[in-house]
Amino acid sequence: MTSVDVFLQYFVLWVIVPFIIIYVAVNMFRDELLAFKKQVFAMFMNRFAENASKKLRKEKQKLFADLSDFLRSQPDGGVLLEIGAGSGTNFFFYPDGCSVTCLEYNANFKGYLEKSASRYSHFTYNGLIVADAQNMKVRTYAVIKKIVIRPPASGRGSSNDYLISVLCLLHWELVMGRVGGA
């Protein structure tokens, strides 16, 4: 046996065969790996978002001040749809008496949202709708007064698709005569 033959045997045994095994394993367990990635992402974002929210508290208060003024003028206190709710770090800033429904692509945020909502009693948490904001096929059965949007961090879809989907939802609400104006 020559040294080239030995090299080829080792190359096939230690490089090609492991590569094929990893390729087959990844393809066999693709759904499980995606679910694990979503779970880890939700856990990471929950920890990261709490720290970021503390640092951005003043800016968020300015952003939500307009929302508070608008909803105070509404007789029912208003219903909010938060798109891209994440772990619920905006809950602190919602005005008293409003009702919030969250839309999130990743169902693994549900536990974090419920935990965050239970910390605050100044608003009503209506639950989580698991849906893709870029292709929203959500129909609500309450009057939506405002939509709170955080641009998607996932990079999935374009910003135009995202905004068109929101406009379609608002158009549907306007046609049905269910959106309060601001």
C-alpha positions as CSV (number, residue, x, y, z in Angstrom):
1,M,0.0,0.0,0.0
2,T,1.3,3.4,-0.9
3,S,1.1,6.5,1.1
4,V,-1.5,7.9,-1.3
5,D,-3.7,4.9,-0.7
6,V,-3.4,5.3,3.1
7,F,-4.2,9.0,2.8
8,L,-7.3,8.3,0.7
9,Q,-8.5,5.7,3.1
10,Y,-8.1,8.0,6.1
11,F,-9.7,10.9,4.1
12,V,-12.7,8.8,3.3
13,L,-13.0,7.4,6.8
14,W,-12.4,10.6,8.8
15,V,-13.8,13.3,6.4
16,I,-16.2,12.0,3.9
17,V,-18.1,9.5,6.1
18,P,-18.6,12.0,9.0
19,F,-19.8,14.6,6.5
20,I,-22.4,12.2,5.1
21,I,-23.5,11.2,8.6
22,I,-23.9,14.8,9.7
23,Y,-25.7,15.7,6.4
24,V,-28.2,12.8,6.8
25,A,-28.7,13.6,10.5
26,V,-29.4,17.3,9.9
27,N,-31.9,16.4,7.1
28,M,-33.6,13.8,9.3
29,F,-34.0,16.1,12.3
30,R,-34.6,19.4,10.5
31,D,-37.9,20.1,12.2
32,E,-36.5,19.3,15.6
33,L,-33.5,21.5,15.1
34,L,-35.8,24.4,13.9
35,A,-38.0,23.9,17.0
36,F,-34.9,23.9,19.3
37,K,-33.6,27.1,17.6
38,K,-36.9,28.9,18.2
39,Q,-36.9,27.8,21.8
40,V,-33.3,29.0,22.4
41,F,-34.1,32.2,20.5
42,A,-37.1,32.9,22.8
43,M,-35.0,32.2,25.9
44,F,-32.2,34.5,24.7
45,M,-34.5,37.3,23.7
46,N,-36.3,37.2,27.0
47,R,-33.1,37.8,28.9
48,F,-31.7,40.3,26.4
49,A,-35.0,42.3,26.1
50,E,-35.4,42.9,29.8
51,N,-31.9,44.5,30.0
52,A,-32.5,46.5,26.8
53,S,-35.9,47.7,28.0
54,K,-34.4,49.0,31.2
55,K,-31.8,51.0,29.2
56,L,-34.5,52.3,26.8
57,R,-37.1,53.2,29.4
58,K,-37.2,57.0,28.7
59,E,-37.4,56.5,25.0
60,K,-40.2,54.0,25.3
61,Q,-42.1,56.3,27.6
62,K,-42.0,59.0,25.0
63,L,-43.2,56.6,22.3
64,F,-46.1,55.3,24.4
65,A,-47.2,58.7,25.7
66,D,-49.1,59.4,22.5
67,L,-50.8,56.0,22.8
68,S,-51.9,56.8,26.3
69,D,-53.4,60.2,25.3
70,F,-55.3,58.6,22.4
71,L,-56.7,55.7,24.4
72,R,-57.8,58.0,27.2
73,S,-60.2,59.6,24.8
74,Q,-61.8,56.3,23.8
75,P,-64.9,55.2,25.8
76,D,-63.9,51.6,26.0
77,G,-60.2,52.2,26.8
78,G,-59.1,50.7,23.5
79,V,-57.9,47.4,22.1
80,L,-54.3,47.1,21.0
81,L,-52.7,44.5,18.7
82,E,-49.0,44.3,19.3
83,I,-47.2,42.7,16.4
84,G,-43.9,41.1,17.3
85,A,-44.6,41.1,21.0
86,G,-41.5,39.0,21.9
87,S,-41.4,38.5,25.7
88,G,-43.8,41.4,26.6
89,T,-41.3,44.1,27.5
90,N,-43.7,46.8,26.4
91,F,-46.4,45.7,28.8
92,F,-45.1,48.1,31.4
93,F,-45.8,51.1,29.1
94,Y,-49.4,50.3,28.2
95,P,-52.0,52.7,29.4
96,D,-54.4,51.8,32.2
97,G,-57.5,50.0,31.2
98,C,-56.5,49.0,27.7
99,S,-56.8,45.5,26.3
100,V,-53.8,43.9,24.5
101,T,-53.7,41.0,22.0
102,C,-50.2,39.9,20.9
103,L,-49.1,38.5,17.6
104,E,-45.9,36.6,17.4
105,Y,-44.4,34.1,14.9
106,N,-42.6,32.1,17.6
107,A,-45.0,30.2,19.9
108,N,-42.2,29.7,22.4
109,F,-42.8,33.3,23.6
110,K,-46.2,32.3,25.0
111,G,-44.9,31.5,28.5
112,Y,-42.7,34.6,28.7
113,L,-45.7,36.7,27.6
114,E,-48.0,35.2,30.2
115,K,-45.4,35.7,32.9
116,S,-44.8,39.3,31.9
117,A,-48.6,40.0,31.7
118,S,-49.1,38.6,35.2
119,R,-46.7,41.2,36.6
120,Y,-49.0,44.0,35.6
121,S,-52.7,44.6,36.4
122,H,-53.2,47.9,34.7
123,F,-54.3,46.3,31.3
124,T,-56.1,43.1,30.1
125,Y,-54.0,40.5,28.3
126,N,-56.2,38.8,25.7
127,G,-53.6,36.2,24.7
128,L,-51.2,35.3,21.9
129,I,-51.9,34.8,18.2
130,V,-49.2,32.7,16.6
131,A,-48.9,34.0,13.1
132,D,-46.5,35.4,10.6
133,A,-46.7,39.2,10.4
134,Q,-45.6,39.3,6.8
135,N,-48.5,37.3,5.7
136,M,-51.1,38.1,8.4
137,K,-54.4,36.3,8.0
138,V,-55.7,37.4,11.4
139,R,-59.3,38.5,12.0
140,T,-60.1,40.1,15.3
141,Y,-63.5,40.3,16.8
142,A,-63.0,43.5,18.8
143,V,-62.4,47.1,17.9
144,I,-58.7,47.7,17.2
145,K,-57.7,51.2,18.2
146,K,-54.0,51.1,17.7
147,I,-51.4,48.6,16.4
148,V,-48.0,48.6,18.2
149,I,-45.3,47.4,15.8
150,R,-41.8,46.4,16.4
151,P,-39.8,45.8,13.1
152,P,-39.1,42.1,12.6
153,A,-35.7,41.1,14.0
154,S,-35.7,37.8,12.2
155,G,-35.0,39.2,8.8
156,R,-37.8,37.0,7.3
157,G,-39.6,38.8,4.6
158,S,-39.3,42.4,3.5
159,S,-40.5,45.4,5.4
160,N,-42.9,46.2,2.5
161,D,-44.6,42.8,3.0
162,Y,-44.8,43.5,6.7
163,L,-46.4,46.9,6.3
164,I,-48.8,45.7,3.5
165,S,-50.1,43.0,5.8
166,V,-50.7,45.5,8.6
167,L,-52.5,47.8,6.1
168,C,-54.6,44.9,4.9
169,L,-55.7,44.2,8.5
170,L,-56.5,47.9,9.0
171,H,-58.4,48.0,5.7
172,W,-60.5,45.1,6.7
173,E,-61.2,46.8,10.1
174,L,-62.1,50.0,8.3
175,V,-64.4,48.3,5.8
176,M,-66.1,46.6,8.7
177,G,-66.3,50.0,10.5
178,R,-64.4,48.9,13.5
179,V,-61.3,51.2,13.7
180,G,-61.2,54.3,15.9
181,G,-59.4,57.2,14.3
182,A,-56.3,59.0,15.4
